[in-house]
């Protein structure tokens, strides 16, 4: 599954949700990452996380940082050209 995985449970990145909760990214492949918090672990699409306000705090993996920043730029661009559905 993982393009990159931290050795011995080591996180490749840390992300923070809009609510302030911190998650460790354990591995990733393409646009899917495996994240873990204090009590749970799950898969999440990077695009969805960004769209819901999650931010990259730090990354020990330059390739993951580039992927995150690339997707974040696309999400920002799409949001700028898509009118709000009110």
PDB file with SEQRES, HELIX, SHEET and CRYST1 records, atoms N, CA, C and O in Angstrom:
SEQRES   1 A   86  UNK UNK UNK UNK UNK UNK UNK UNK UNK UNK UNK UNK UNK          
SEQRES   2 A   86  UNK UNK UNK UNK UNK UNK UNK UNK UNK UNK UNK UNK UNK          
SEQRES   3 A   86  UNK UNK UNK UNK UNK UNK UNK UNK UNK UNK UNK UNK UNK          
SEQRES   4 A   86  UNK UNK UNK UNK UNK UNK UNK UNK UNK UNK UNK UNK UNK          
SEQRES   5 A   86  UNK UNK UNK UNK UNK UNK UNK UNK UNK UNK UNK UNK UNK          
SEQRES   6 A   86  UNK UNK UNK UNK UNK UNK UNK UNK UNK UNK UNK UNK UNK          
SEQRES   7 A   86  UNK UNK UNK UNK UNK UNK UNK UNK                              
HELIX    1 AA1 UNK A    7  UNK A    9  5                                   3    
HELIX    2 AA2 UNK A   46  UNK A   51  1                                   6    
HELIX    3 AA3 UNK A   62  UNK A   81  1                                  20    
SHEET    1 AA1 5 UNK A  41  UNK A  45  0                                        
SHEET    2 AA1 5 UNK A  32  UNK A  36 -1                                        
SHEET    3 AA1 5 UNK A  22  UNK A  29 -1                                        
SHEET    4 AA1 5 UNK A  13  UNK A  16 -1                                        
SHEET    5 AA1 5 UNK A  55  UNK A  59 -1                                        
CRYST1    1.000    1.000    1.000  90.00  90.00  90.00 P 1           1          
ATOM      1  N   UNK A   1       0.818  -1.188   0.000  1.00  0.00           N  
ATOM      2  CA  UNK A   1       0.000   0.000   0.000  1.00  0.00           C  
ATOM      3  C   UNK A   1       0.856   1.243   0.000  1.00  0.00           C  
ATOM      4  O   UNK A   1       0.527   2.220  -0.674  1.00  0.00           O  
ATOM      5  N   UNK A   2       1.933   1.229   0.731  1.00  0.00           N  
ATOM      6  CA  UNK A   2       2.579   2.513   0.949  1.00  0.00           C  
ATOM      7  C   UNK A   2       3.705   2.809  -0.014  1.00  0.00           C  
ATOM      8  O   UNK A   2       4.571   1.974  -0.278  1.00  0.00           O  
ATOM      9  N   UNK A   3       3.665   4.024  -0.530  1.00  0.00           N  
ATOM     10  CA  UNK A   3       4.749   4.551  -1.318  1.00  0.00           C  
ATOM     11  C   UNK A   3       5.883   4.863  -0.347  1.00  0.00           C  
ATOM     12  O   UNK A   3       7.058   4.634  -0.635  1.00  0.00           O  
ATOM     13  N   UNK A   4       5.502   5.382   0.786  1.00  0.00           N  
ATOM     14  CA  UNK A   4       6.454   5.687   1.846  1.00  0.00           C  
ATOM     15  C   UNK A   4       5.827   5.246   3.153  1.00  0.00           C  
ATOM     16  O   UNK A   4       4.635   5.450   3.384  1.00  0.00           O  
ATOM     17  N   UNK A   5       6.620   4.654   3.986  1.00  0.00           N  
ATOM     18  CA  UNK A   5       6.135   4.280   5.311  1.00  0.00           C  
ATOM     19  C   UNK A   5       7.239   4.540   6.305  1.00  0.00           C  
ATOM     20  O   UNK A   5       8.412   4.282   6.033  1.00  0.00           O  
ATOM     21  N   UNK A   6       6.865   5.042   7.437  1.00  0.00           N  
ATOM     22  CA  UNK A   6       7.851   5.289   8.475  1.00  0.00           C  
ATOM     23  C   UNK A   6       8.330   3.982   9.070  1.00  0.00           C  
ATOM     24  O   UNK A   6       7.533   3.066   9.273  1.00  0.00           O  
ATOM     25  N   UNK A   7       9.599   3.882   9.349  1.00  0.00           N  
ATOM     26  CA  UNK A   7      10.133   2.678   9.963  1.00  0.00           C  
ATOM     27  C   UNK A   7       9.784   2.621  11.430  1.00  0.00           C  
ATOM     28  O   UNK A   7       9.741   3.654  12.097  1.00  0.00           O  
ATOM     29  N   UNK A   8       9.536   1.447  11.938  1.00  0.00           N  
ATOM     30  CA  UNK A   8       9.200   1.197  13.346  1.00  0.00           C  
ATOM     31  C   UNK A   8       8.133   2.146  13.885  1.00  0.00           C  
ATOM     32  O   UNK A   8       8.306   2.764  14.936  1.00  0.00           O  
ATOM     33  N   UNK A   9       7.029   2.251  13.148  1.00  0.00           N  
ATOM     34  CA  UNK A   9       5.915   3.068  13.600  1.00  0.00           C  
ATOM     35  C   UNK A   9       6.147   4.566  13.491  1.00  0.00           C  
ATOM     36  O   UNK A   9       5.345   5.357  13.988  1.00  0.00           O  
ATOM     37  N   UNK A  10       7.212   4.952  12.859  1.00  0.00           N  
ATOM     38  CA  UNK A  10       7.566   6.366  12.711  1.00  0.00           C  
ATOM     39  C   UNK A  10       6.671   7.035  11.668  1.00  0.00           C  
ATOM     40  O   UNK A  10       6.471   6.494  10.581  1.00  0.00           O  
ATOM     41  N   UNK A  11       6.141   8.195  11.995  1.00  0.00           N  
ATOM     42  CA  UNK A  11       5.265   8.931  11.080  1.00  0.00           C  
ATOM     43  C   UNK A  11       6.084   9.617   9.991  1.00  0.00           C  
ATOM     44  O   UNK A  11       7.197  10.083  10.237  1.00  0.00           O  
ATOM     45  N   UNK A  12       5.521   9.673   8.787  1.00  0.00           N  
ATOM     46  CA  UNK A  12       6.166  10.399   7.695  1.00  0.00           C  
ATOM     47  C   UNK A  12       5.736  11.868   7.688  1.00  0.00           C  
ATOM     48  O   UNK A  12       6.367  12.709   7.048  1.00  0.00           O  
ATOM     49  N   UNK A  13       4.644  12.161   8.417  1.00  0.00           N  
ATOM     50  CA  UNK A  13       4.161  13.545   8.482  1.00  0.00           C  
ATOM     51  C   UNK A  13       3.202  13.696   9.662  1.00  0.00           C  
ATOM     52  O   UNK A  13       2.715  12.722  10.235  1.00  0.00           O  
ATOM     53  N   UNK A  14       2.957  14.955   9.994  1.00  0.00           N  
ATOM     54  CA  UNK A  14       1.965  15.299  11.007  1.00  0.00           C  
ATOM     55  C   UNK A  14       1.004  16.287  10.373  1.00  0.00           C  
ATOM     56  O   UNK A  14       1.423  17.245   9.723  1.00  0.00           O  
ATOM     57  N   UNK A  15      -0.290  16.049  10.566  1.00  0.00           N  
ATOM     58  CA  UNK A  15      -1.321  16.936  10.041  1.00  0.00           C  
ATOM     59  C   UNK A  15      -2.213  17.389  11.198  1.00  0.00           C  
ATOM     60  O   UNK A  15      -2.278  16.732  12.237  1.00  0.00           O  
ATOM     61  N   UNK A  16      -2.904  18.526  11.004  1.00  0.00           N  
ATOM     62  CA  UNK A  16      -3.807  19.039  12.031  1.00  0.00           C  
ATOM     63  C   UNK A  16      -5.144  19.378  11.379  1.00  0.00           C  
ATOM     64  O   UNK A  16      -5.202  20.112  10.393  1.00  0.00           O  
ATOM     65  N   UNK A  17      -6.206  18.834  11.945  1.00  0.00           N  
ATOM     66  CA  UNK A  17      -7.542  19.098  11.413  1.00  0.00           C  
ATOM     67  C   UNK A  17      -7.988  20.503  11.779  1.00  0.00           C  
ATOM     68  O   UNK A  17      -7.383  21.164  12.623  1.00  0.00           O  
ATOM     69  N   UNK A  18      -9.036  20.939  11.141  1.00  0.00           N  
ATOM     70  CA  UNK A  18      -9.586  22.276  11.396  1.00  0.00           C  
ATOM     71  C   UNK A  18      -9.981  22.429  12.866  1.00  0.00           C  
ATOM     72  O   UNK A  18      -9.936  23.531  13.414  1.00  0.00           O  
ATOM     73  N   UNK A  19     -10.368  21.323  13.499  1.00  0.00           N  
ATOM     74  CA  UNK A  19     -10.765  21.374  14.913  1.00  0.00           C  
ATOM     75  C   UNK A  19      -9.561  21.395  15.860  1.00  0.00           C  
ATOM     76  O   UNK A  19      -9.715  21.570  17.069  1.00  0.00           O  
ATOM     77  N   UNK A  20      -8.363  21.216  15.296  1.00  0.00           N  
ATOM     78  CA  UNK A  20      -7.148  21.263  16.107  1.00  0.00           C  
ATOM     79  C   UNK A  20      -6.592  19.903  16.485  1.00  0.00           C  
ATOM     80  O   UNK A  20      -5.544  19.820  17.126  1.00  0.00           O  
ATOM     81  N   UNK A  21      -7.276  18.838  16.098  1.00  0.00           N  
ATOM     82  CA  UNK A  21      -6.792  17.494  16.413  1.00  0.00           C  
ATOM     83  C   UNK A  21      -5.574  17.162  15.554  1.00  0.00           C  
ATOM     84  O   UNK A  21      -5.562  17.439  14.355  1.00  0.00           O  
ATOM     85  N   UNK A  22      -4.554  16.569  16.166  1.00  0.00           N  
ATOM     86  CA  UNK A  22      -3.309  16.239  15.467  1.00  0.00           C  
ATOM     87  C   UNK A  22      -3.304  14.756  15.110  1.00  0.00           C  
ATOM     88  O   UNK A  22      -3.676  13.902  15.915  1.00  0.00           O  
ATOM     89  N   UNK A  23      -2.876  14.473  13.885  1.00  0.00           N  
ATOM     90  CA  UNK A  23      -2.817  13.101  13.381  1.00  0.00           C  
ATOM     91  C   UNK A  23      -1.423  12.842  12.821  1.00  0.00           C  
ATOM     92  O   UNK A  23      -0.787  13.747  12.282  1.00  0.00           O  
ATOM     93  N   UNK A  24      -0.954  11.608  12.948  1.00  0.00           N  
ATOM     94  CA  UNK A  24       0.302  11.185  12.326  1.00  0.00           C  
ATOM     95  C   UNK A  24      -0.014  10.456  11.037  1.00  0.00           C  
ATOM     96  O   UNK A  24      -0.886   9.588  11.010  1.00  0.00           O  
ATOM     97  N   UNK A  25       0.684  10.797   9.974  1.00  0.00           N  
ATOM     98  CA  UNK A  25       0.557  10.073   8.710  1.00  0.00           C  
ATOM     99  C   UNK A  25       1.584   8.949   8.768  1.00  0.00           C  
ATOM    100  O   UNK A  25       2.790   9.196   8.784  1.00  0.00           O  
ATOM    101  N   UNK A  26       1.091   7.705   8.801  1.00  0.00           N  
ATOM    102  CA  UNK A  26       1.981   6.554   8.924  1.00  0.00           C  
ATOM    103  C   UNK A  26       2.538   6.110   7.576  1.00  0.00           C  
ATOM    104  O   UNK A  26       3.684   5.671   7.483  1.00  0.00           O  
ATOM    105  N   UNK A  27       1.713   6.228   6.529  1.00  0.00           N  
ATOM    106  CA  UNK A  27       2.142   5.845   5.185  1.00  0.00           C  
ATOM    107  C   UNK A  27       1.220   6.509   4.179  1.00  0.00           C  
ATOM    108  O   UNK A  27       0.187   7.072   4.542  1.00  0.00           O  
ATOM    109  N   UNK A  28       1.604   6.439   2.910  1.00  0.00           N  
ATOM    110  CA  UNK A  28       0.782   7.017   1.859  1.00  0.00           C  
ATOM    111  C   UNK A  28       1.107   6.360   0.527  1.00  0.00           C  
ATOM    112  O   UNK A  28       2.193   5.818   0.322  1.00  0.00           O  
ATOM    113  N   UNK A  29       0.131   6.427  -0.370  1.00  0.00           N  
ATOM    114  CA  UNK A  29       0.296   5.920  -1.730  1.00  0.00           C  
ATOM    115  C   UNK A  29      -0.646   6.707  -2.622  1.00  0.00           C  
ATOM    116  O   UNK A  29      -1.852   6.751  -2.380  1.00  0.00           O  
ATOM    117  N   UNK A  30      -0.096   7.322  -3.643  1.00  0.00           N  
ATOM    118  CA  UNK A  30      -0.934   8.138  -4.523  1.00  0.00           C  
ATOM    119  C   UNK A  30      -1.562   9.265  -3.747  1.00  0.00           C  
ATOM    120  O   UNK A  30      -0.860  10.121  -3.208  1.00  0.00           O  
ATOM    121  N   UNK A  31      -2.899   9.277  -3.684  1.00  0.00           N  
ATOM    122  CA  UNK A  31      -3.614  10.329  -2.961  1.00  0.00           C  
ATOM    123  C   UNK A  31      -4.267   9.814  -1.683  1.00  0.00           C  
ATOM    124  O   UNK A  31      -5.126  10.481  -1.108  1.00  0.00           O  
ATOM    125  N   UNK A  32      -3.854   8.616  -1.235  1.00  0.00           N  
ATOM    126  CA  UNK A  32      -4.429   8.035  -0.028  1.00  0.00           C  
ATOM    127  C   UNK A  32      -3.350   7.928   1.036  1.00  0.00           C  
ATOM    128  O   UNK A  32      -2.219   7.527   0.757  1.00  0.00           O  
ATOM    129  N   UNK A  33      -3.718   8.294   2.265  1.00  0.00           N  
ATOM    130  CA  UNK A  33      -2.767   8.202   3.369  1.00  0.00           C  
ATOM    131  C   UNK A  33      -3.396   7.396   4.504  1.00  0.00           C  
ATOM    132  O   UNK A  33      -4.616   7.368   4.664  1.00  0.00           O  
ATOM    133  N   UNK A  34      -2.546   6.749   5.279  1.00  0.00           N  
ATOM    134  CA  UNK A  34      -2.995   6.070   6.486  1.00  0.00           C  
ATOM    135  C   UNK A  34      -2.603   6.963   7.646  1.00  0.00           C  
ATOM    136  O   UNK A  34      -1.426   7.256   7.853  1.00  0.00           O  
ATOM    137  N   UNK A  35      -3.612   7.395   8.406  1.00  0.00           N  
ATOM    138  CA  UNK A  35      -3.368   8.306   9.518  1.00  0.00           C  
ATOM    139  C   UNK A  35      -3.757   7.642  10.830  1.00  0.00           C  
ATOM    140  O   UNK A  35      -4.627   6.772  10.870  1.00  0.00           O  
ATOM    141  N   UNK A  36      -3.103   8.063  11.893  1.00  0.00           N  
ATOM    142  CA  UNK A  36      -3.399   7.529  13.220  1.00  0.00           C  
ATOM    143  C   UNK A  36      -3.448   8.651  14.231  1.00  0.00           C  
ATOM    144  O   UNK A  36      -2.628   9.569  14.216  1.00  0.00           O  
ATOM    145  N   UNK A  37      -4.417   8.557  15.100  1.00  0.00           N  
ATOM    146  CA  UNK A  37      -4.540   9.489  16.210  1.00  0.00           C  
ATOM    147  C   UNK A  37      -4.271   8.736  17.498  1.00  0.00           C  
ATOM    148  O   UNK A  37      -3.613   7.696  17.498  1.00  0.00           O  
ATOM    149  N   UNK A  38      -4.775   9.259  18.573  1.00  0.00           N  
ATOM    150  CA  UNK A  38      -4.544   8.646  19.882  1.00  0.00           C  
ATOM    151  C   UNK A  38      -5.212   7.282  19.994  1.00  0.00           C  
ATOM    152  O   UNK A  38      -4.654   6.365  20.597  1.00  0.00           O  
ATOM    153  N   UNK A  39      -6.418   7.141  19.411  1.00  0.00           N  
ATOM    154  CA  UNK A  39      -7.181   5.905  19.599  1.00  0.00           C  
ATOM    155  C   UNK A  39      -7.512   5.143  18.338  1.00  0.00           C  
ATOM    156  O   UNK A  39      -7.946   3.994  18.417  1.00  0.00           O  
ATOM    157  N   UNK A  40      -7.322   5.738  17.185  1.00  0.00           N  
ATOM    158  CA  UNK A  40      -7.744   5.059  15.967  1.00  0.00           C  
ATOM    159  C   UNK A  40      -6.791   5.289  14.802  1.00  0.00           C  
ATOM    160  O   UNK A  40      -5.949   6.187  14.823  1.00  0.00           O  
ATOM    161  N   UNK A  41      -6.954   4.449  13.787  1.00  0.00           N  
ATOM    162  CA  UNK A  41      -6.138   4.512  12.573  1.00  0.00           C  
ATOM    163  C   UNK A  41      -7.074   4.263  11.399  1.00  0.00           C  
ATOM    164  O   UNK A  41      -7.949   3.401  11.474  1.00  0.00           O  
ATOM    165  N   UNK A  42      -6.893   5.017  10.307  1.00  0.00           N  
ATOM    166  CA  UNK A  42      -7.770   4.851   9.159  1.00  0.00           C  
ATOM    167  C   UNK A  42      -7.114   5.412   7.904  1.00  0.00           C  
ATOM    168  O   UNK A  42      -6.110   6.122   7.969  1.00  0.00           O  
ATOM    169  N   UNK A  43      -7.707   5.077   6.756  1.00  0.00           N  
ATOM    170  CA  UNK A  43      -7.251   5.621   5.475  1.00  0.00           C  
ATOM    171  C   UNK A  43      -8.058   6.881   5.170  1.00  0.00           C  
ATOM    172  O   UNK A  43      -9.238   6.972   5.510  1.00  0.00           O  
ATOM    173  N   UNK A  44      -7.418   7.834   4.536  1.00  0.00           N  
ATOM    174  CA  UNK A  44      -8.082   9.072   4.158  1.00  0.00           C  
ATOM    175  C   UNK A  44      -7.490   9.578   2.847  1.00  0.00           C  
ATOM    176  O   UNK A  44      -6.293   9.439   2.597  1.00  0.00           O  
ATOM    177  N   UNK A  45      -8.336  10.161   2.024  1.00  0.00           N  
ATOM    178  CA  UNK A  45      -7.845  10.784   0.799  1.00  0.00           C  
ATOM    179  C   UNK A  45      -7.271  12.149   1.161  1.00  0.00           C  
ATOM    180  O   UNK A  45      -7.895  12.919   1.892  1.00  0.00           O  
ATOM    181  N   UNK A  46      -6.100  12.440   0.656  1.00  0.00           N  
ATOM    182  CA  UNK A  46      -5.438  13.716   0.930  1.00  0.00           C  
ATOM    183  C   UNK A  46      -6.341  14.875   0.502  1.00  0.00           C  
ATOM    184  O   UNK A  46      -6.483  15.857   1.231  1.00  0.00           O  
ATOM    185  N   UNK A  47      -6.944  14.760  -0.675  1.00  0.00           N  
ATOM    186  CA  UNK A  47      -7.821  15.817  -1.207  1.00  0.00           C  
ATOM    187  C   UNK A  47      -8.966  16.116  -0.237  1.00  0.00           C  
ATOM    188  O   UNK A  47      -9.274  17.281   0.013  1.00  0.00           O  
ATOM    189  N   UNK A  48      -9.593  15.084   0.306  1.00  0.00           N  
ATOM    190  CA  UNK A  48     -10.716  15.299   1.230  1.00  0.00           C  
ATOM    191  C   UNK A  48     -10.246  15.985   2.507  1.00  0.00           C  
ATOM    192  O   UNK A  48     -10.911  16.889   3.013  1.00  0.00           O  
ATOM    193  N   UNK A  49      -9.110  15.558   3.019  1.00  0.00           N  
ATOM    194  CA  UNK A  49      -8.575  16.164   4.240  1.00  0.00           C  
ATOM    195  C   UNK A  49      -8.335  17.661   4.026  1.00  0.00           C  
ATOM    196  O   UNK A  49      -8.705  18.483   4.863  1.00  0.00           O  
ATOM    197  N   UNK A  50      -7.717  17.999   2.907  1.00  0.00           N  
ATOM    198  CA  UNK A  50      -7.428  19.408   2.604  1.00  0.00           C  
ATOM    199  C   UNK A  50      -8.726  20.192   2.431  1.00  0.00           C  
ATOM    200  O   UNK A  50      -8.857  21.304   2.943  1.00  0.00           O  
ATOM    201  N   UNK A  51      -9.682  19.615   1.711  1.00  0.00           N  
ATOM    202  CA  UNK A  51     -10.955  20.294   1.466  1.00  0.00           C  
ATOM    203  C   UNK A  51     -11.695  20.590   2.767  1.00  0.00           C  
ATOM    204  O   UNK A  51     -12.449  21.560   2.842  1.00  0.00           O  
ATOM    205  N   UNK A  52     -11.487  19.765   3.788  1.00  0.00           N  
ATOM    206  CA  UNK A  52     -12.150  19.982   5.079  1.00  0.00           C  
ATOM    207  C   UNK A  52     -11.298  20.787   6.053  1.00  0.00           C  
ATOM    208  O   UNK A  52     -11.609  20.858   7.242  1.00  0.00           O  
ATOM    209  N   UNK A  53     -10.223  21.395   5.550  1.00  0.00           N  
ATOM    210  CA  UNK A  53      -9.454  22.326   6.365  1.00  0.00           C  
ATOM    211  C   UNK A  53      -8.253  21.761   7.090  1.00  0.00           C  
ATOM    212  O   UNK A  53      -7.663  22.449   7.922  1.00  0.00           O  
ATOM    213  N   UNK A  54      -7.873  20.523   6.799  1.00  0.00           N  
ATOM    214  CA  UNK A  54      -6.694  19.933   7.434  1.00  0.00           C  
ATOM    215  C   UNK A  54      -5.436  20.543   6.830  1.00  0.00           C  
ATOM    216  O   UNK A  54      -5.372  20.780   5.623  1.00  0.00           O  
ATOM    217  N   UNK A  55      -4.436  20.796   7.669  1.00  0.00           N  
ATOM    218  CA  UNK A  55      -3.187  21.390   7.205  1.00  0.00           C  
ATOM    219  C   UNK A  55      -2.011  20.475   7.527  1.00  0.00           C  
ATOM    220  O   UNK A  55      -2.034  19.722   8.500  1.00  0.00           O  
ATOM    221  N   UNK A  56      -1.001  20.556   6.701  1.00  0.00           N  
ATOM    222  CA  UNK A  56       0.244  19.820   6.928  1.00  0.00           C  
ATOM    223  C   UNK A  56       1.081  20.612   7.917  1.00  0.00           C  
ATOM    224  O   UNK A  56       1.416  21.771   7.672  1.00  0.00           O  
ATOM    225  N   UNK A  57       1.418  19.979   9.044  1.00  0.00           N  
ATOM    226  CA  UNK A  57       2.219  20.638  10.068  1.00  0.00           C  
ATOM    227  C   UNK A  57       3.694  20.447   9.768  1.00  0.00           C  
ATOM    228  O   UNK A  57       4.461  21.409   9.749  1.00  0.00           O  
ATOM    229  N   UNK A  58       4.091  19.198   9.533  1.00  0.00           N  
ATOM    230  CA  UNK A  58       5.478  18.902   9.186  1.00  0.00           C  
ATOM    231  C   UNK A  58       5.538  17.572   8.462  1.00  0.00           C  
ATOM    232  O   UNK A  58       4.637  16.744   8.589  1.00  0.00           O  
ATOM    233  N   UNK A  59       6.607  17.371   7.700  1.00  0.00           N  
ATOM    234  CA  UNK A  59       6.797  16.120   6.981  1.00  0.00           C  
ATOM    235  C   UNK A  59       8.285  15.795   6.890  1.00  0.00           C  
ATOM    236  O   UNK A  59       9.108  16.641   6.540  1.00  0.00           O  
ATOM    237  N   UNK A  60       8.604  14.543   7.215  1.00  0.00           N  
ATOM    238  CA  UNK A  60       9.983  14.078   7.074  1.00  0.00           C  
ATOM    239  C   UNK A  60      10.215  13.501   5.685  1.00  0.00           C  
ATOM    240  O   UNK A  60      11.330  13.107   5.344  1.00  0.00           O  
ATOM    241  N   UNK A  61       9.146  13.456   4.885  1.00  0.00           N  
ATOM    242  CA  UNK A  61       9.203  12.882   3.543  1.00  0.00           C  
ATOM    243  C   UNK A  61       8.959  13.981   2.509  1.00  0.00           C  
ATOM    244  O   UNK A  61       7.825  14.429   2.343  1.00  0.00           O  
ATOM    245  N   UNK A  62      10.006  14.419   1.814  1.00  0.00           N  
ATOM    246  CA  UNK A  62       9.845  15.488   0.819  1.00  0.00           C  
ATOM    247  C   UNK A  62       8.829  15.155  -0.276  1.00  0.00           C  
ATOM    248  O   UNK A  62       8.135  16.045  -0.767  1.00  0.00           O  
ATOM    249  N   UNK A  63       8.737  13.890  -0.659  1.00  0.00           N  
ATOM    250  CA  UNK A  63       7.783  13.496  -1.703  1.00  0.00           C  
ATOM    251  C   UNK A  63       6.345  13.668  -1.207  1.00  0.00           C  
ATOM    252  O   UNK A  63       5.477  14.098  -1.966  1.00  0.00           O  
ATOM    253  N   UNK A  64       6.090  13.337   0.052  1.00  0.00           N  
ATOM    254  CA  UNK A  64       4.750  13.532   0.615  1.00  0.00           C  
ATOM    255  C   UNK A  64       4.426  15.014   0.678  1.00  0.00           C  
ATOM    256  O   UNK A  64       3.308  15.411   0.349  1.00  0.00           O  
ATOM    257  N   UNK A  65       5.370  15.835   1.090  1.00  0.00           N  
ATOM    258  CA  UNK A  65       5.146  17.290   1.142  1.00  0.00           C  
ATOM    259  C   UNK A  65       4.800  17.819  -0.246  1.00  0.00           C  
ATOM    260  O   UNK A  65       3.870  18.612  -0.391  1.00  0.00           O  
ATOM    261  N   UNK A  66       5.537  17.390  -1.265  1.00  0.00           N  
ATOM    262  CA  UNK A  66       5.249  17.841  -2.640  1.00  0.00           C  
ATOM    263  C   UNK A  66       3.849  17.401  -3.075  1.00  0.00           C  
ATOM    264  O   UNK A  66       3.116  18.176  -3.690  1.00  0.00           O  
ATOM    265  N   UNK A  67       3.479  16.159  -2.755  1.00  0.00           N  
ATOM    266  CA  UNK A  67       2.154  15.644  -3.107  1.00  0.00           C  
ATOM    267  C   UNK A  67       1.083  16.475  -2.414  1.00  0.00           C  
ATOM    268  O   UNK A  67       0.120  16.905  -3.049  1.00  0.00           O  
ATOM    269  N   UNK A  68       1.250  16.704  -1.105  1.00  0.00           N  
ATOM    270  CA  UNK A  68       0.283  17.490  -0.331  1.00  0.00           C  
ATOM    271  C   UNK A  68       0.133  18.889  -0.932  1.00  0.00           C  
ATOM    272  O   UNK A  68      -0.984  19.349  -1.170  1.00  0.00           O  
ATOM    273  N   UNK A  69       1.260  19.561  -1.177  1.00  0.00           N  
ATOM    274  CA  UNK A  69       1.220  20.927  -1.709  1.00  0.00           C  
ATOM    275  C   UNK A  69       0.595  20.985  -3.094  1.00  0.00           C  
ATOM    276  O   UNK A  69      -0.115  21.937  -3.417  1.00  0.00           O  
ATOM    277  N   UNK A  70       0.854  19.973  -3.915  1.00  0.00           N  
ATOM    278  CA  UNK A  70       0.276  19.908  -5.251  1.00  0.00           C  
ATOM    279  C   UNK A  70      -1.248  19.770  -5.178  1.00  0.00           C  
ATOM    280  O   UNK A  70      -1.978  20.465  -5.885  1.00  0.00           O  
ATOM    281  N   UNK A  71      -1.712  18.876  -4.326  1.00  0.00           N  
ATOM    282  CA  UNK A  71      -3.153  18.675  -4.181  1.00  0.00           C  
ATOM    283  C   UNK A  71      -3.792  19.908  -3.548  1.00  0.00           C  
ATOM    284  O   UNK A  71      -4.882  20.313  -3.954  1.00  0.00           O  
ATOM    285  N   UNK A  72      -3.134  20.507  -2.566  1.00  0.00           N  
ATOM    286  CA  UNK A  72      -3.665  21.716  -1.918  1.00  0.00           C  
ATOM    287  C   UNK A  72      -3.842  22.841  -2.935  1.00  0.00           C  
ATOM    288  O   UNK A  72      -4.832  23.571  -2.888  1.00  0.00           O  
ATOM    289  N   UNK A  73      -2.898  22.981  -3.842  1.00  0.00           N  
ATOM    290  CA  UNK A  73      -2.999  24.018  -4.871  1.00  0.00           C  
ATOM    291  C   UNK A  73      -4.204  23.764  -5.770  1.00  0.00           C  
ATOM    292  O   UNK A  73      -4.919  24.699  -6.128  1.00  0.00           O  
ATOM    293  N   UNK A  74      -4.433  22.501  -6.136  1.00  0.00           N  
ATOM    294  CA  UNK A  74      -5.583  22.160  -6.979  1.00  0.00           C  
ATOM    295  C   UNK A  74      -6.894  22.425  -6.250  1.00  0.00           C  
ATOM    296  O   UNK A  74      -7.834  22.962  -6.836  1.00  0.00           O  
ATOM    297  N   UNK A  75      -6.963  22.050  -4.968  1.00  0.00           N  
ATOM    298  CA  UNK A  75      -8.176  22.265  -4.182  1.00  0.00           C  
ATOM    299  C   UNK A  75      -8.461  23.758  -4.072  1.00  0.00           C  
ATOM    300  O   UNK A  75      -9.608  24.180  -4.218  1.00  0.00           O  
ATOM    301  N   UNK A  76      -7.441  24.553  -3.821  1.00  0.00           N  
ATOM    302  CA  UNK A  76      -7.591  26.012  -3.708  1.00  0.00           C  
ATOM    303  C   UNK A  76      -8.066  26.593  -5.030  1.00  0.00           C  
ATOM    304  O   UNK A  76      -8.954  27.446  -5.056  1.00  0.00           O  
ATOM    305  N   UNK A  77      -7.478  26.134  -6.122  1.00  0.00           N  
ATOM    306  CA  UNK A  77      -7.865  26.623  -7.448  1.00  0.00           C  
ATOM    307  C   UNK A  77      -9.319  26.264  -7.767  1.00  0.00           C  
ATOM    308  O   UNK A  77     -10.076  27.095  -8.270  1.00  0.00           O  
ATOM    309  N   UNK A  78      -9.697  25.030  -7.470  1.00  0.00           N  
ATOM    310  CA  UNK A  78     -11.077  24.594  -7.727  1.00  0.00           C  
ATOM    311  C   UNK A  78     -12.069  25.390  -6.889  1.00  0.00           C  
ATOM    312  O   UNK A  78     -13.149  25.740  -7.366  1.00  0.00           O  
ATOM    313  N   UNK A  79     -11.709  25.675  -5.648  1.00  0.00           N  
ATOM    314  CA  UNK A  79     -12.595  26.439  -4.765  1.00  0.00           C  
ATOM    315  C   UNK A  79     -12.764  27.867  -5.274  1.00  0.00           C  
ATOM    316  O   UNK A  79     -13.833  28.461  -5.129  1.00  0.00           O  
ATOM    317  N   UNK A  80     -11.715  28.409  -5.866  1.00  0.00           N  
ATOM    318  CA  UNK A  80     -11.765  29.786  -6.366  1.00  0.00           C  
ATOM    319  C   UNK A  80     -12.656  29.926  -7.583  1.00  0.00           C  
ATOM    320  O   UNK A  80     -13.248  30.984  -7.796  1.00  0.00           O  
ATOM    321  N   UNK A  81     -12.764  28.870  -8.393  1.00  0.00           N  
ATOM    322  CA  UNK A  81     -13.565  28.974  -9.614  1.00  0.00           C  
ATOM    323  C   UNK A  81     -14.957  28.363  -9.487  1.00  0.00           C  
ATOM    324  O   UNK A  81     -15.785  28.506 -10.386  1.00  0.00           O  
ATOM    325  N   UNK A  82     -15.213  27.683  -8.371  1.00  0.00           N  
ATOM    326  CA  UNK A  82     -16.519  27.064  -8.164  1.00  0.00           C  
ATOM    327  C   UNK A  82     -17.355  27.970  -7.271  1.00  0.00           C  
ATOM    328  O   UNK A  82     -16.985  28.233  -6.127  1.00  0.00           O  
ATOM    329  N   UNK A  83     -18.486  28.449  -7.794  1.00  0.00           N  
ATOM    330  CA  UNK A  83     -19.340  29.324  -6.968  1.00  0.00           C  
ATOM    331  C   UNK A  83     -19.951  28.519  -5.818  1.00  0.00           C  
ATOM    332  O   UNK A  83     -20.226  27.327  -5.952  1.00  0.00           O  
ATOM    333  N   UNK A  84     -20.156  29.196  -4.691  1.00  0.00           N  
ATOM    334  CA  UNK A  84     -20.799  28.543  -3.534  1.00  0.00           C  
ATOM    335  C   UNK A  84     -22.219  28.158  -3.895  1.00  0.00           C  
ATOM    336  O   UNK A  84     -22.933  28.906  -4.562  1.00  0.00           O  
ATOM    337  N   UNK A  85     -22.614  26.991  -3.447  1.00  0.00           N  
ATOM    338  CA  UNK A  85     -23.996  26.531  -3.677  1.00  0.00           C  
ATOM    339  C   UNK A  85     -24.851  26.947  -2.486  1.00  0.00           C  
ATOM    340  O   UNK A  85     -25.033  26.187  -1.535  1.00  0.00           O  
ATOM    341  N   UNK A  86     -25.367  28.159  -2.558  1.00  0.00           N  
ATOM    342  CA  UNK A  86     -26.173  28.684  -1.436  1.00  0.00           C  
ATOM    343  C   UNK A  86     -27.632  28.543  -1.732  1.00  0.00           C  
ATOM    344  O   UNK A  86     -28.467  28.926  -0.913  1.00  0.00           O  
TER     345      UNK A  86                                                      
END                                                                             
